[in-house]
Amino acid sequence: MRNLLYIVAVILVIGWLLGVFAYSAGGIIHILLVLAIVSIILSLIRRGV
């Protein structure tokens, strides 16, 4: 499950970076970044437990 969260986080960050350079997705880019950060934080919390 942890590997899946990391994969999702990486995909979301890559999508965010592509969107920043393309300037076409608007606010969705920032939502992708927030989702990536949340998934990384959740995986760190779960690893500690």
DANORFEN-V393552 format. One record per backbone hydrogen bond with DSSP energy under -1.0 kcal/mol. CO is the residue of the C=O (numbers start at 1). NH is the residue of the N-H. E is the energy in kcal/mol with one decimal. If there is no record, write none. Layout:
co/nh/e
CO/NH/E
CO/NH/E
This chain:
co/nh/e
1/5/-1.8
2/6/-2.2
3/7/-2.3
4/8/-2.5
5/9/-2.5
6/10/-2.6
7/11/-2.5
8/12/-2.5
9/13/-2.4
10/14/-2.6
11/15/-2.5
12/16/-2.3
13/17/-2.6
14/18/-2.6
15/19/-2.2
16/20/-2.4
17/21/-1.9
18/22/-1.6
19/23/-2.3
25/28/-1.5
26/29/-1.0
27/31/-1.5
28/32/-2.2
29/33/-1.8
30/34/-2.3
31/35/-2.5
32/36/-2.2
33/37/-2.4
34/38/-2.6
35/39/-2.3
36/40/-1.9
37/41/-2.5
38/42/-2.7
39/43/-1.9
40/44/-2.1
41/45/-2.4
42/46/-2.6
43/47/-1.8
44/48/-1.5
